[in-house]
Amino acid sequence: MLVKHVNELIGNTPLFEIPPQVHGLKNINLFAKLELLNPFGSVKDKSAWNVLKDDIEQIAREGKTVIESSSGNMAKAMQLVCSVYGVPFKIVTNRIKVREVKQILQLLGADVDELPGLSECPDPTDPNDPITFIEQIMSANPGKYFHTSQYTNEKNIEAHYNSTGREIWEDLQAANQGEVDYFIGGLGTTGSTRGSGTFLKEKNQALKNVGVIASKGHLLPGIRNVDEMYEVGLFRKDFYDDIIEVSMDESIDAMLMLIRQCGILAGPTGGGSLAAALKYFKEIDGTLTRKHNAVFICCDRVEWYLSYLQKYRPELFGLAVKKDSLKAITKEQADAAPEVDCDTLETWLSASNKPLIVDMRGSLAFKASRIPGSLNIPTDGLEDIADMGVPFANDQKVVLVCPTGEVSKRFAAYFKTKGVDITSLEGGFVGWRDAGKTTERAKNEGARKSLVGTGR
């Protein structure tokens, strides 16, 4: 096959049938849509091309720079499209949590404006919003940028209505497999699930669209959790018949099924969708009276996530997990961690022997508003410190504060095993703020914000 432009390689990805002996379901034919075989390596290839194709030549003629907020696959795909047309591309993000993603973007020549990273515990109080930064950059430089706005751009949905959904339907029809009864996909921008799901629903009104989200406090690249969906303008909760929550471990285990039992080099996002499908269908498989077709999306490839996997599943690389490490803390241990409510903490703070308040949020959120007297050690930093030892004295009472009180419980459970007098703030900083408790801010915060609009 002779190809003269890379856009000719986008789409028409295969539909792979998961062997019944792998999924173990009696009344489900389970198919994986292999979007990892797009030329740039992910489902976002279609979105990137669709949001740019109508304007890219004019953008090039006018000498503009494309700007977008993305932490991974969309950024990679948009950079490659822009490179082909000789257009500069600027990324503004605070979500790059995987080393390989940043490295590949640097290799591609992207201009990455990386804001301080988000905690694994989503923080609705964090002023460090990439979209706001993009608006300020564009206001300071009129006519210089073209913002594709993937989180609100309807072309993101159209890309998958016209390609992914149609391809799935046509492939099943060509194989005389019938219609799609269930469509499952991870919720990021929601463009792929809404676009594909809309097309497939038109072909079968009985279709059920199933969204996949990550468990609270779990980092699953490409899939947001319930507390993060407020950031996505395209998200419509009523579009989905069901939304299934999956953990990091469930997703990685399912990813290994795809790799080791199917030969599909899918990443953890595809694993998350498979894990959700298995969880969903095991509940209803026995109630079905005929075979049903279910399709989930394998979004991208595992090679992007080796450092992520090594960090969270070191045993896969022959590295031992320390039995007394933070990573060894179970969900049950975290749930049982000691907590203090806002009223009690307020009482403690008025006593002579005040506790040490450790705020685990990002630095900008901490500077903007915090519990008086707090010390800022963001989640990633505290995790690195925990790997090296215990930073707190055993005779010092410590209170951990994360945005909503989820992640701090895991840390409290760990340091408790080390003999530290430690507790987690129930409801986190959001609970403290919503209870009307006293907060303070950094004196120089206004000066920092004044630099944002300068384009620096």
Number of C-alpha atoms within 10 A of each C-alpha: 2 5 8 7 9 12 16 11 15 21 20 18 20 17 19 16 14 17 14 13 9 11 18 13 17 16 18 22 19 21 23 23 23 26 28 25 23 22 18 23 19 25 28 28 28 27 25 25 22 19 22 18 12 10 12 20 15 11 21 16 11 12 15 17 19 22 24 24 26 22 23 23 24 23 27 26 24 28 25 24 22 23 15 11 13 16 20 19 23 23 23 22 25 19 19 18 21 18 13 17 20 20 12 14 21 13 9 13 15 21 15 18 14 16 16 16 19 24 22 21 24 21 21 16 18 19 17 21 18 20 16 13 20 24 13 15 19 19 15 15 13 8 12 17 21 18 16 19 18 23 20 16 16 16 20 27 26 22 24 27 22 15 21 26 23 18 20 23 19 13 16 16 13 9 8 9 13 14 20 24 20 24 24 27 31 32 26 23 23 24 26 28 30 26 23 27 29 21 21 26 19 10 14 14 10 13 20 20 22 24 27 28 27 27 18 20 20 19 19 25 22 22 27 24 24 16 17 17 19 11 15 16 15 20 20 11 11 7 15 18 12 15 19 20 21 25 18 21 17 18 23 23 16 24 26 19 20 22 16 11 13 15 10 19 21 28 29 32 29 32 31 35 33 33 26 29 25 17 15 17 19 16 9 12 18 11 10 12 8 10 12 18 19 21 25 27 27 32 29 26 20 20 13 22 19 15 16 18 19 14 14 15 19 15 12 10 11 9 11 10 14 10 9 13 16 20 18 12 16 13 12 10 14 18 13 13 20 17 19 17 14 20 11 10 17 16 10 13 16 9 9 7 10 16 18 17 23 21 27 27 30 23 17 19 21 24 19 19 19 22 21 12 15 19 16 19 19 20 23 17 11 17 15 11 13 16 13 10 11 15 11 16 11 15 9 14 16 21 22 27 34 28 27 24 21 23 24 30 27 24 23 28 25 25 25 16 14 15 13 20 19 28 23 27 28 23 22 27 28 17 17 24 17 9 12 9 13 12 15 14 15 12 9 10 13 12 9 9 11 9 10 15 16 13 13 7
